[in-house]
Amino acid sequence: MAFCTKCGAQFPDGSAFCTSCGAPIGAAAAAPEQPAAQQSAPVPQPQPQQQYQYQQQQQAYQQPAVDQYDHTSEFDPKDISDNKVFAMATYMLSVIGVVIALLASRDSKYLQFHIRQAMKLQITEILCTFLMIIPFLGWFAAPICILIVSILQIIAFFQVCSGKAKEPAIVRSFPFMK
């Protein structure tokens, strides 16, 4: 057994590098050093805590994101298929659609969800019309807001067509009708 001249650790005979510090030994030590630009920097080894955190981050990236506003899994598939047409009516026929949906099926949780979401959109649209009271600024802002709410109703309609129960984008944060 020989000793390293750099760190003093023991290493087996015939080794080219020290097993402790990695310093070249024997023929490897006699070889000319590479220029600093060509030398590769040593790769730092992660500590156990860092390794654990890295594994946790990798697992978080690999897991599919869960949409907290998608409530489709909370409803029975039969309830969805039976009441999909009435849920579509709540978005396309405005208040009349809501009344029809309430009369058609009062015990459907899926339909009740869409009635609440459609009412949120309708109340938001009514509130947007009150912006027209403000001269000039309101005259331009109100139609834009109403257009945005109408687009949200169309998006919600197509989500119902595909059997989804998702809260519409902007109005999902409104505290009324949770």
MODELLER restraints for C-alpha pairs under 7 A, 6 or more apart:
rsr = mdl.restraints
at = mdl.atoms
rsr.add(forms.Gaussian(group=physical.xy_distance, feature=features.Distance(at['CA:1:A'], at['CA:10:A']), mean=6.46, stdev=0.5))
rsr.add(forms.Gaussian(group=physical.xy_distance, feature=features.Distance(at['CA:1:A'], at['CA:11:A']), mean=6.02, stdev=0.5))
rsr.add(forms.Gaussian(group=physical.xy_distance, feature=features.Distance(at['CA:1:A'], at['CA:12:A']), mean=5.21, stdev=0.5))
rsr.add(forms.Gaussian(group=physical.xy_distance, feature=features.Distance(at['CA:1:A'], at['CA:13:A']), mean=5.53, stdev=0.5))
rsr.add(forms.Gaussian(group=physical.xy_distance, feature=features.Distance(at['CA:2:A'], at['CA:10:A']), mean=5.68, stdev=0.5))
rsr.add(forms.Gaussian(group=physical.xy_distance, feature=features.Distance(at['CA:2:A'], at['CA:11:A']), mean=5.72, stdev=0.5))
rsr.add(forms.Gaussian(group=physical.xy_distance, feature=features.Distance(at['CA:2:A'], at['CA:12:A']), mean=6.54, stdev=0.5))
rsr.add(forms.Gaussian(group=physical.xy_distance, feature=features.Distance(at['CA:2:A'], at['CA:13:A']), mean=6.23, stdev=0.5))
rsr.add(forms.Gaussian(group=physical.xy_distance, feature=features.Distance(at['CA:3:A'], at['CA:9:A']), mean=5.49, stdev=0.5))
rsr.add(forms.Gaussian(group=physical.xy_distance, feature=features.Distance(at['CA:3:A'], at['CA:10:A']), mean=4.51, stdev=0.5))
rsr.add(forms.Gaussian(group=physical.xy_distance, feature=features.Distance(at['CA:3:A'], at['CA:11:A']), mean=6.19, stdev=0.5))
rsr.add(forms.Gaussian(group=physical.xy_distance, feature=features.Distance(at['CA:4:A'], at['CA:10:A']), mean=6.36, stdev=0.5))
rsr.add(forms.Gaussian(group=physical.xy_distance, feature=features.Distance(at['CA:4:A'], at['CA:18:A']), mean=6.31, stdev=0.5))
rsr.add(forms.Gaussian(group=physical.xy_distance, feature=features.Distance(at['CA:6:A'], at['CA:23:A']), mean=6.92, stdev=0.5))
rsr.add(forms.Gaussian(group=physical.xy_distance, feature=features.Distance(at['CA:7:A'], at['CA:21:A']), mean=6.71, stdev=0.5))
rsr.add(forms.Gaussian(group=physical.xy_distance, feature=features.Distance(at['CA:9:A'], at['CA:20:A']), mean=6.46, stdev=0.5))
rsr.add(forms.Gaussian(group=physical.xy_distance, feature=features.Distance(at['CA:11:A'], at['CA:18:A']), mean=6.25, stdev=0.5))
rsr.add(forms.Gaussian(group=physical.xy_distance, feature=features.Distance(at['CA:11:A'], at['CA:19:A']), mean=6.32, stdev=0.5))
rsr.add(forms.Gaussian(group=physical.xy_distance, feature=features.Distance(at['CA:16:A'], at['CA:24:A']), mean=5.98, stdev=0.5))
rsr.add(forms.Gaussian(group=physical.xy_distance, feature=features.Distance(at['CA:16:A'], at['CA:25:A']), mean=5.15, stdev=0.5))
rsr.add(forms.Gaussian(group=physical.xy_distance, feature=features.Distance(at['CA:16:A'], at['CA:26:A']), mean=6.52, stdev=0.5))
rsr.add(forms.Gaussian(group=physical.xy_distance, feature=features.Distance(at['CA:16:A'], at['CA:28:A']), mean=5.83, stdev=0.5))
rsr.add(forms.Gaussian(group=physical.xy_distance, feature=features.Distance(at['CA:17:A'], at['CA:23:A']), mean=5.44, stdev=0.5))
rsr.add(forms.Gaussian(group=physical.xy_distance, feature=features.Distance(at['CA:17:A'], at['CA:24:A']), mean=4.44, stdev=0.5))
rsr.add(forms.Gaussian(group=physical.xy_distance, feature=features.Distance(at['CA:17:A'], at['CA:25:A']), mean=5.21, stdev=0.5))
rsr.add(forms.Gaussian(group=physical.xy_distance, feature=features.Distance(at['CA:18:A'], at['CA:24:A']), mean=6.45, stdev=0.5))
rsr.add(forms.Gaussian(group=physical.xy_distance, feature=features.Distance(at['CA:18:A'], at['CA:25:A']), mean=6.69, stdev=0.5))
rsr.add(forms.Gaussian(group=physical.xy_distance, feature=features.Distance(at['CA:69:A'], at['CA:166:A']), mean=5.60, stdev=0.5))
rsr.add(forms.Gaussian(group=physical.xy_distance, feature=features.Distance(at['CA:69:A'], at['CA:167:A']), mean=5.54, stdev=0.5))
rsr.add(forms.Gaussian(group=physical.xy_distance, feature=features.Distance(at['CA:70:A'], at['CA:165:A']), mean=5.91, stdev=0.5))
rsr.add(forms.Gaussian(group=physical.xy_distance, feature=features.Distance(at['CA:70:A'], at['CA:166:A']), mean=4.33, stdev=0.5))
rsr.add(forms.Gaussian(group=physical.xy_distance, feature=features.Distance(at['CA:70:A'], at['CA:167:A']), mean=6.69, stdev=0.5))
rsr.add(forms.Gaussian(group=physical.xy_distance, feature=features.Distance(at['CA:71:A'], at['CA:165:A']), mean=5.20, stdev=0.5))
rsr.add(forms.Gaussian(group=physical.xy_distance, feature=features.Distance(at['CA:71:A'], at['CA:166:A']), mean=5.85, stdev=0.5))
rsr.add(forms.Gaussian(group=physical.xy_distance, feature=features.Distance(at['CA:72:A'], at['CA:164:A']), mean=5.31, stdev=0.5))
rsr.add(forms.Gaussian(group=physical.xy_distance, feature=features.Distance(at['CA:72:A'], at['CA:165:A']), mean=4.62, stdev=0.5))
rsr.add(forms.Gaussian(group=physical.xy_distance, feature=features.Distance(at['CA:72:A'], at['CA:166:A']), mean=6.98, stdev=0.5))
rsr.add(forms.Gaussian(group=physical.xy_distance, feature=features.Distance(at['CA:75:A'], at['CA:110:A']), mean=6.12, stdev=0.5))
rsr.add(forms.Gaussian(group=physical.xy_distance, feature=features.Distance(at['CA:79:A'], at['CA:108:A']), mean=6.54, stdev=0.5))
rsr.add(forms.Gaussian(group=physical.xy_distance, feature=features.Distance(at['CA:79:A'], at['CA:110:A']), mean=6.55, stdev=0.5))
rsr.add(forms.Gaussian(group=physical.xy_distance, feature=features.Distance(at['CA:80:A'], at['CA:110:A']), mean=6.15, stdev=0.5))
rsr.add(forms.Gaussian(group=physical.xy_distance, feature=features.Distance(at['CA:80:A'], at['CA:163:A']), mean=6.43, stdev=0.5))
rsr.add(forms.Gaussian(group=physical.xy_distance, feature=features.Distance(at['CA:83:A'], at['CA:111:A']), mean=6.29, stdev=0.5))
rsr.add(forms.Gaussian(group=physical.xy_distance, feature=features.Distance(at['CA:84:A'], at['CA:160:A']), mean=6.51, stdev=0.5))
rsr.add(forms.Gaussian(group=physical.xy_distance, feature=features.Distance(at['CA:84:A'], at['CA:163:A']), mean=6.98, stdev=0.5))
rsr.add(forms.Gaussian(group=physical.xy_distance, feature=features.Distance(at['CA:86:A'], at['CA:101:A']), mean=5.25, stdev=0.5))
rsr.add(forms.Gaussian(group=physical.xy_distance, feature=features.Distance(at['CA:87:A'], at['CA:101:A']), mean=6.91, stdev=0.5))
rsr.add(forms.Gaussian(group=physical.xy_distance, feature=features.Distance(at['CA:87:A'], at['CA:111:A']), mean=5.57, stdev=0.5))
rsr.add(forms.Gaussian(group=physical.xy_distance, feature=features.Distance(at['CA:87:A'], at['CA:114:A']), mean=5.82, stdev=0.5))
rsr.add(forms.Gaussian(group=physical.xy_distance, feature=features.Distance(at['CA:87:A'], at['CA:160:A']), mean=6.77, stdev=0.5))
rsr.add(forms.Gaussian(group=physical.xy_distance, feature=features.Distance(at['CA:88:A'], at['CA:157:A']), mean=5.57, stdev=0.5))
rsr.add(forms.Gaussian(group=physical.xy_distance, feature=features.Distance(at['CA:88:A'], at['CA:160:A']), mean=6.13, stdev=0.5))
rsr.add(forms.Gaussian(group=physical.xy_distance, feature=features.Distance(at['CA:89:A'], at['CA:97:A']), mean=4.75, stdev=0.5))
rsr.add(forms.Gaussian(group=physical.xy_distance, feature=features.Distance(at['CA:90:A'], at['CA:97:A']), mean=4.30, stdev=0.5))
rsr.add(forms.Gaussian(group=physical.xy_distance, feature=features.Distance(at['CA:90:A'], at['CA:98:A']), mean=4.74, stdev=0.5))
rsr.add(forms.Gaussian(group=physical.xy_distance, feature=features.Distance(at['CA:90:A'], at['CA:101:A']), mean=6.73, stdev=0.5))
rsr.add(forms.Gaussian(group=physical.xy_distance, feature=features.Distance(at['CA:90:A'], at['CA:115:A']), mean=6.18, stdev=0.5))
rsr.add(forms.Gaussian(group=physical.xy_distance, feature=features.Distance(at['CA:90:A'], at['CA:118:A']), mean=5.94, stdev=0.5))
rsr.add(forms.Gaussian(group=physical.xy_distance, feature=features.Distance(at['CA:91:A'], at['CA:118:A']), mean=5.64, stdev=0.5))
rsr.add(forms.Gaussian(group=physical.xy_distance, feature=features.Distance(at['CA:91:A'], at['CA:153:A']), mean=5.73, stdev=0.5))
rsr.add(forms.Gaussian(group=physical.xy_distance, feature=features.Distance(at['CA:91:A'], at['CA:157:A']), mean=5.95, stdev=0.5))
rsr.add(forms.Gaussian(group=physical.xy_distance, feature=features.Distance(at['CA:98:A'], at['CA:115:A']), mean=6.08, stdev=0.5))
rsr.add(forms.Gaussian(group=physical.xy_distance, feature=features.Distance(at['CA:116:A'], at['CA:177:A']), mean=6.12, stdev=0.5))
rsr.add(forms.Gaussian(group=physical.xy_distance, feature=features.Distance(at['CA:117:A'], at['CA:167:A']), mean=6.60, stdev=0.5))
rsr.add(forms.Gaussian(group=physical.xy_distance, feature=features.Distance(at['CA:120:A'], at['CA:171:A']), mean=6.63, stdev=0.5))
rsr.add(forms.Gaussian(group=physical.xy_distance, feature=features.Distance(at['CA:121:A'], at['CA:149:A']), mean=6.46, stdev=0.5))
rsr.add(forms.Gaussian(group=physical.xy_distance, feature=features.Distance(at['CA:121:A'], at['CA:171:A']), mean=6.81, stdev=0.5))
rsr.add(forms.Gaussian(group=physical.xy_distance, feature=features.Distance(at['CA:125:A'], at['CA:146:A']), mean=5.67, stdev=0.5))
rsr.add(forms.Gaussian(group=physical.xy_distance, feature=features.Distance(at['CA:125:A'], at['CA:149:A']), mean=6.29, stdev=0.5))
rsr.add(forms.Gaussian(group=physical.xy_distance, feature=features.Distance(at['CA:128:A'], at['CA:142:A']), mean=5.40, stdev=0.5))
rsr.add(forms.Gaussian(group=physical.xy_distance, feature=features.Distance(at['CA:128:A'], at['CA:145:A']), mean=6.09, stdev=0.5))
rsr.add(forms.Gaussian(group=physical.xy_distance, feature=features.Distance(at['CA:128:A'], at['CA:146:A']), mean=6.18, stdev=0.5))
rsr.add(forms.Gaussian(group=physical.xy_distance, feature=features.Distance(at['CA:129:A'], at['CA:142:A']), mean=5.77, stdev=0.5))
rsr.add(forms.Gaussian(group=physical.xy_distance, feature=features.Distance(at['CA:131:A'], at['CA:138:A']), mean=4.81, stdev=0.5))
rsr.add(forms.Gaussian(group=physical.xy_distance, feature=features.Distance(at['CA:131:A'], at['CA:142:A']), mean=5.32, stdev=0.5))
rsr.add(forms.Gaussian(group=physical.xy_distance, feature=features.Distance(at['CA:132:A'], at['CA:138:A']), mean=4.57, stdev=0.5))
rsr.add(forms.Gaussian(group=physical.xy_distance, feature=features.Distance(at['CA:132:A'], at['CA:139:A']), mean=5.02, stdev=0.5))
rsr.add(forms.Gaussian(group=physical.xy_distance, feature=features.Distance(at['CA:132:A'], at['CA:142:A']), mean=5.85, stdev=0.5))
rsr.add(forms.Gaussian(group=physical.xy_distance, feature=features.Distance(at['CA:152:A'], at['CA:168:A']), mean=6.32, stdev=0.5))
rsr.add(forms.Gaussian(group=physical.xy_distance, feature=features.Distance(at['CA:156:A'], at['CA:168:A']), mean=6.29, stdev=0.5))
